[in-house]
Amino acid sequence: MTETRPEKAGRLAALRDAIDDGAVRSAKRLVSTLHPAEIAQLLESLPSARREVVWELTDPELDGDVLLELSEDVRDQLIREMDPEELAAAAEGLEVGDLADLIDSLPETVTQQLLRNMDQQDRERLNRMLSWPEDTAGSLMNTDTVSVRADVSLEVVQRYLRMRGELPEGTDRLFVVDRGDRFLGTITLARLLTDDPDRLVGLSLDTEAPRIAPDLPAGEVAQLFKARDLVSTAVVDETGLLLGRITIDDVVDVITEEAAHEVMAGAGLRDEEDVFAGIMPSTRRRAIWLAINLATAFLASWVVSRFEGTITKVAALATLMPIVASMGGIAGTQTVTLIIRGLALGQVQWRDARWLLFREIGVGSLNGLLMAGIVGLATAAWIGAWKIATIIGAAMLVNLCAAAIVGVMVPLTLRRLSIDPALSAGVILTTFTDCIGFATLLGLGTIFLT
């Protein structure tokens, strides 16, 4: 029976209460009922001292699986506290594909011990998986493929599978190769079971089955799985050699990581930021982006200082400045978010810049006219000065159009320069919209009111 979310939350809450009350036996019994992913979730939801308690209560046979599910910060903390023998024992129970995900976090001595204890075939598989850059299809793939030849009957394949006794997780199709292990296509388990047993595999072959190059970016792999509703697919090199397979569970991890990246990067934080990290590490990580934002704030203040005389003569402009800057920032954020999402999904390319630019300028202009009219009327009613109302309306229109231009061009330019737009675009956008908004409002005020 599938556990509902309230039931799971209730068990985790009961476990936290048991830890708080010092009921070690009850806590250990509750931990033993949890899946490794749930134990990882619990560990990430506890301060450091309580994490150590739960980690001690965890079955050592599950240590490796739990470490795989943890965020990088929490995993590194627990690994630092484990003995080399404990780490080696936890890692030795993992499959080669899972070990490849964990091995970079292990101390060098433990890594060398694991490699010495591996047989030659597993060592070669591990080295092959580690040879591909992070966030590519090669780094995602598993080498636990089940391949068959095209010149054998389906009945022979069925007997072979019965002899194996089990299939790797996520297997929905078998990969068909020639004598040189070059990929020919796939045969689904459904066809294997329903076609005539005397039929040759080659006659039931799906030659149009998708194949992925090992250097394909992980984000594009996720898009392919989504577009084709795939459960698994082959990873094939440029010579046609079958290297491994990627399954839907690997792709779900990619999608989750990308979603977390977009949320966290927008605030200048790391994807796997530990909520319960110590004060000093958290301070160091956040201070960098706070300093960058402080520098941009000084730039905006410098722009305002150039019009100090105007503000002194027309104090009402100082009251209206936040409105112009805020509206430009919000409009620009809407555009930036749209473009970054399009880039992440592969929908937007540099060649689309002109069309998107004109579209967003049109949207900004129409919204700018609408908002300018509203703000102008409100200002006239509030201050009773139509000249000031006209100036703020014009400044609003200019800033919304500028926000549209910056919102399109900054993410596209950053991506073209191989800089993550999710991490940098927000700071640049805020700087532009603040400076342009202030300069326009105060510049027009200087020309027409002084």
HUSUL-V400070 format. One record per pair of residues at least 12 apart in sequence whose C-alpha atoms are under 10 Angstrom apart, sorted by the first residue. I is the first residue (numbers start at 1). GAP is how many residues later the second one is. If there is no record, write none. Layout:
i = (I;I)
gap = (GAP;GAP)
This chain:
i = (8;8;11;11;11;11;12;12;12;12;12;12;12;12;13;14;14;14;15;15;15;15;15;15;15;16;16;16;16;16;16;18;19;19;19;20;22;24;24;24;25;27;27;27;27;28;28;28;28;28;28;29;29;30;30;31;31;31;31;31;32;32;32;32;34;35;35;35;36;36;36;36;36;36;36;36;36;36;36;37;37;37;37;37;37;38;38;38;39;39;39;39;39;39;39;39;39;39;40;40;40;40;40;40;40;40;40;40;40;40;41;41;41;41;42;42;43;43;43;43;43;43;43;44;44;44;44;44;44;44;44;44;45;45;45;46;46;47;47;47;47;47;48;48;48;48;48;48;51;51;51;52;52;52;55;60;60;60;60;61;61;61;61;61;62;62;62;62;63;63;63;63;63;63;63;64;64;64;64;64;64;64;64;64;64;64;64;65;65;65;65;65;65;65;65;66;67;67;67;67;67;68;68;68;68;68;68;69;70;71;71;71;71;72;72;72;72;72;72;73;73;73;73;73;73;74;74;74;74;74;74;75;75;75;76;76;77;79;79;79;80;80;80;83;84;84;84;84;84;84;85;85;86;87;87;87;87;87;88;88;88;88;88;88;88;88;89;89;91;91;91;91;91;92;92;92;92;92;95;95;95;95;96;96;96;96;96;96;96;96;96;96;97;97;97;97;97;97;97;97;97;97;97;98;98;98;99;99;100;100;100;100;100;100;100;100;100;101;101;101;101;101;103;103;104;115;122;125;125;125;125;125;126;126;128;128;129;129;129;129;129;129;132;132;133;133;133;134;134;134;135;135;135;135;135;135;135;136;136;136;136;136;136;136;136;136;137;137;137;137;137;137;137;137;137;137;137;137;137;137;137;137;137;137;138;138;138;138;138;138;138;138;138;138;138;138;138;138;139;139;139;139;139;139;140;140;140;140;140;140;140;140;140;140;140;140;140;141;141;141;141;141;141;141;141;141;141;141;142;142;142;142;142;142;142;142;142;143;143;143;143;143;143;143;144;144;144;144;144;144;144;144;145;145;145;145;145;145;145;145;145;145;145;145;146;146;146;146;146;146;146;146;146;146;147;147;147;147;147;147;147;147;147;147;147;147;148;148;148;148;148;148;148;148;148;148;148;149;149;149;149;149;149;149;149;149;149;149;149;150;150;150;150;150;150;150;150;150;150;150;150;150;150;150;151;151;151;151;151;151;151;151;152;152;152;152;152;153;153;153;153;153;153;153;153;153;153;154;154;154;154;154;154;154;154;154;154;154;154;154;154;154;155;155;155;155;155;155;155;155;155;156;156;156;156;157;157;157;157;157;158;158;158;158;169;169;170;170;170;170;170;170;170;171;171;171;171;171;171;171;171;172;172;172;172;172;172;172;172;172;172;173;173;173;173;173;173;173;173;173;173;173;173;174;174;174;174;174;174;174;174;174;175;175;175;175;175;175;175;175;175;175;176;176;176;176;176;176;177;177;177;177;178;180;180;180;181;181;181;181;182;182;182;182;182;182;182;183;183;183;183;183;183;183;183;183;183;183;184;184;184;184;184;184;184;184;184;185;185;185;185;185;185;185;185;185;185;186;186;186;186;186;186;186;186;186;186;186;186;187;187;187;187;187;187;187;187;188;188;188;191;191;192;192;209;209;209;210;210;210;210;210;210;210;210;210;211;211;211;211;211;211;211;211;211;211;212;212;212;212;212;212;212;212;212;212;212;212;213;213;213;213;213;213;213;214;214;214;214;214;214;214;214;215;215;215;216;218;218;218;218;218;219;219;219;219;219;219;219;220;220;220;221;221;221;221;221;221;222;222;222;222;222;222;222;222;223;223;223;223;223;224;225;225;225;225;225;226;226;229;230;230;230;230;231;231;231;231;231;232;232;232;232;232;232;232;233;233;233;233;234;234;257;257;258;258;259;259;260;260;261;261;262;262;262;262;262;262;262;263;263;264;264;265;265;265;265;265;265;265;266;266;266;266;266;266;266;266;267;267;267;267;267;267;267;267;268;268;268;268;268;268;268;268;268;268;268;269;269;269;269;269;270;270;270;273;289;289;289;292;292;293;293;293;293;293;295;296;296;296;296;296;296;296;297;297;297;297;298;299;299;299;299;300;300;300;300;300;300;300;300;300;300;301;301;301;302;303;303;303;303;303;303;303;304;304;304;304;304;304;304;304;304;306;306;306;307;307;307;307;307;307;307;308;308;309;309;309;310;310;310;310;310;310;310;310;311;311;311;311;313;313;313;313;314;314;314;314;314;314;316;316;316;316;317;317;317;317;317;317;317;318;318;318;320;320;320;320;320;320;320;321;321;321;321;321;321;321;321;322;322;322;323;323;323;323;324;324;324;324;324;324;324;324;324;324;324;324;324;324;324;324;324;324;325;325;325;325;325;325;325;325;325;325;325;325;325;325;326;326;326;326;326;326;327;327;327;327;327;327;327;327;327;327;328;328;328;328;328;328;328;328;328;328;328;328;328;328;328;328;328;328;328;329;329;329;329;329;329;329;329;329;329;329;329;329;330;330;330;330;330;331;331;331;331;331;331;331;331;331;331;331;331;331;332;332;332;332;332;332;332;332;332;332;332;332;332;332;332;332;332;333;333;333;333;333;333;333;333;334;334;334;335;335;335;335;335;335;335;335;335;335;335;335;336;336;336;336;336;336;336;336;336;336;336;336;336;336;336;337;337;337;337;337;337;337;338;338;339;339;339;339;339;339;339;339;339;340;340;340;340;340;340;340;340;340;340;341;343;343;343;343;344;344;348;349;349;349;350;350;350;350;350;350;351;352;352;353;353;353;353;354;354;356;356;356;356;357;357;357;357;357;357;358;358;358;359;359;359;360;360;360;360;360;360;360;360;360;361;361;361;361;361;361;361;362;362;363;363;363;364;364;364;364;364;364;364;364;364;365;365;365;365;365;365;365;365;366;366;366;367;367;367;367;368;368;368;368;368;368;368;368;368;369;369;369;369;369;369;370;370;370;371;371;371;371;372;372;372;372;372;372;372;372;372;372;372;373;373;373;373;373;373;373;374;374;375;375;375;375;375;376;376;376;376;376;376;376;376;377;377;377;379;379;387;387;387;388;388;388;388;388;390;391;391;391;391;391;391;391;391;392;392;392;392;392;392;393;394;394;394;395;395;395;395;395;395;395;395;395;395;396;396;396;397;397;398;398;398;398;398;399;399;399;399;399;399;399;399;399;399;400;400;400;401;402;402;402;402;402;403;403;403;403;403;403;403;404;404;405;406;406;406;406;406;406;407;407;407;407;407;407;409;410;410;410;410;410;411;411;411;411;411;411;412;413)
gap = (26;30;19;20;22;23;18;19;22;26;27;29;30;33;29;12;13;16;12;13;14;15;16;27;39;14;26;29;30;34;38;12;31;34;35;30;31;29;30;33;32;26;27;30;31;25;26;28;29;30;31;28;29;27;28;23;24;26;27;28;25;26;27;30;24;27;30;31;22;23;26;27;28;29;30;31;32;33;34;28;29;30;31;32;33;28;31;32;15;16;19;23;24;26;27;28;30;31;14;15;23;25;26;27;28;29;30;31;34;35;25;28;29;30;12;28;12;23;27;28;31;32;35;26;27;29;30;31;230;231;232;233;229;230;231;229;230;227;228;229;230;231;26;29;30;228;229;230;23;26;27;25;26;29;23;26;27;29;30;28;29;30;32;33;28;29;31;32;23;24;26;27;28;30;31;22;23;24;25;26;27;28;29;30;34;35;38;25;26;28;29;30;33;34;37;24;12;23;24;35;38;23;26;30;31;33;34;33;202;200;201;202;203;30;33;199;200;201;202;199;200;201;202;203;204;198;199;200;201;202;203;27;30;31;29;30;200;26;27;28;25;26;27;27;22;23;25;26;27;29;25;28;24;19;20;23;24;27;18;19;21;22;23;24;25;26;21;25;12;15;19;20;23;21;22;23;25;26;27;31;47;49;22;26;27;29;30;31;33;46;47;48;25;28;29;32;33;42;43;44;45;46;47;28;42;44;15;27;25;26;27;28;29;30;39;40;42;28;29;33;38;39;23;27;26;12;21;17;18;19;118;119;16;17;15;115;12;13;14;85;114;115;82;83;81;82;84;81;83;84;80;81;82;83;84;86;119;77;78;79;80;81;82;83;84;85;75;76;77;78;79;80;81;82;83;84;85;98;99;107;108;109;113;114;74;75;76;77;78;79;80;97;98;99;105;106;107;108;75;76;77;78;79;107;74;77;78;81;95;104;105;106;107;110;111;113;114;73;92;93;94;102;103;104;105;106;109;110;26;92;93;101;102;103;104;105;108;91;92;99;100;101;102;103;23;24;25;27;99;100;101;102;22;23;26;28;29;30;89;97;98;99;100;101;15;21;22;25;27;28;29;30;98;99;26;27;28;29;30;31;34;36;39;40;95;97;12;26;27;28;29;30;31;33;38;39;53;25;26;27;28;29;30;32;34;35;51;52;53;25;26;27;28;29;34;35;36;37;50;51;52;53;54;55;25;26;27;48;49;50;51;52;46;47;48;49;50;39;43;44;45;46;47;48;49;50;51;33;37;38;39;40;41;42;43;44;45;46;47;48;49;50;37;38;40;41;42;43;44;45;46;41;42;44;45;17;35;40;43;44;31;34;35;39;78;80;61;62;76;77;78;79;80;17;18;60;61;62;74;76;77;14;15;16;17;18;58;59;60;61;75;12;13;14;15;16;17;18;19;58;59;60;61;12;13;14;15;18;31;58;59;60;12;13;30;31;34;58;59;67;69;70;25;26;29;30;31;66;25;63;64;65;63;60;61;62;59;60;61;62;54;55;57;58;59;60;61;24;28;51;52;53;54;56;57;58;59;60;18;21;22;23;24;25;56;57;58;17;19;20;21;22;23;24;25;26;49;15;16;18;19;20;21;22;23;24;25;47;48;14;15;16;17;18;19;20;22;16;17;18;13;14;12;13;21;24;25;14;15;18;20;22;23;24;25;26;21;22;23;24;25;26;29;31;34;35;12;21;22;23;24;25;26;30;31;32;33;34;21;22;23;24;25;27;30;20;21;22;23;24;29;30;31;20;21;22;19;32;33;36;37;40;32;35;36;39;125;126;127;124;125;126;12;25;29;30;33;34;26;28;29;30;31;32;33;123;28;32;121;122;123;27;21;22;23;26;27;22;25;19;16;17;18;21;15;16;17;18;20;13;14;15;16;17;18;19;12;13;14;15;12;13;14;15;13;86;12;85;12;13;161;162;75;78;79;82;159;160;161;159;160;158;159;155;156;157;158;159;160;161;71;155;156;157;158;159;160;161;19;22;23;155;156;157;159;160;17;18;19;20;21;22;154;155;156;158;159;13;16;17;20;154;15;16;153;12;134;135;138;135;136;133;134;135;137;138;136;131;132;134;135;136;138;139;133;134;137;138;133;132;133;135;136;130;131;132;133;134;135;136;137;138;139;133;134;137;133;131;132;133;134;135;136;139;14;17;130;131;134;135;137;138;139;133;136;137;131;132;134;135;136;138;139;134;138;133;137;141;132;133;134;135;136;137;139;140;131;134;135;139;132;133;136;137;74;128;131;132;135;136;63;67;69;72;71;74;75;121;124;125;128;120;123;124;55;59;68;69;72;118;121;71;74;113;116;117;118;120;121;112;115;116;52;69;73;114;48;51;68;69;70;71;72;73;74;75;76;109;110;112;113;114;116;117;70;71;74;75;105;106;107;108;109;110;111;112;113;116;70;73;104;107;108;111;41;44;69;70;72;73;76;106;107;110;36;40;67;68;69;70;71;72;73;74;75;76;101;102;104;105;106;108;109;70;71;74;75;78;97;100;101;102;103;104;105;108;70;73;99;100;103;29;32;33;36;37;68;69;70;71;72;73;76;102;28;32;67;68;69;70;71;72;73;74;75;76;94;97;98;100;101;70;71;73;74;92;93;96;97;69;70;73;21;25;28;29;68;69;70;71;72;73;74;76;67;68;69;70;71;72;73;74;75;76;85;86;89;90;93;70;71;74;84;85;88;89;69;70;14;17;68;69;70;71;72;73;82;67;68;70;71;72;75;80;81;82;85;81;68;69;72;78;77;78;64;63;66;67;59;61;62;63;65;66;61;56;60;55;56;59;60;54;55;48;49;52;53;47;48;49;50;51;52;46;47;50;45;46;49;40;41;42;43;44;45;46;47;48;39;40;41;42;43;44;47;39;42;37;38;41;33;34;35;36;37;38;39;40;41;31;32;33;34;35;36;37;39;31;34;35;29;30;33;34;25;26;27;28;29;30;31;32;33;24;25;27;28;29;31;23;26;27;22;25;26;29;17;18;19;20;21;22;23;24;25;26;28;16;17;19;20;21;23;24;15;19;14;15;17;18;21;12;13;14;15;16;17;18;20;12;13;16;13;14;58;61;62;53;56;57;60;61;54;49;50;51;52;53;54;57;58;45;48;49;50;52;53;48;46;47;50;41;42;43;44;45;46;47;48;49;50;41;44;45;40;43;35;38;39;42;43;33;34;35;36;37;38;39;40;41;42;33;36;37;32;27;30;31;34;35;26;27;29;30;31;33;34;25;29;24;19;22;23;24;26;27;18;19;21;22;25;26;16;14;15;16;18;19;12;13;14;15;17;18;13;12)
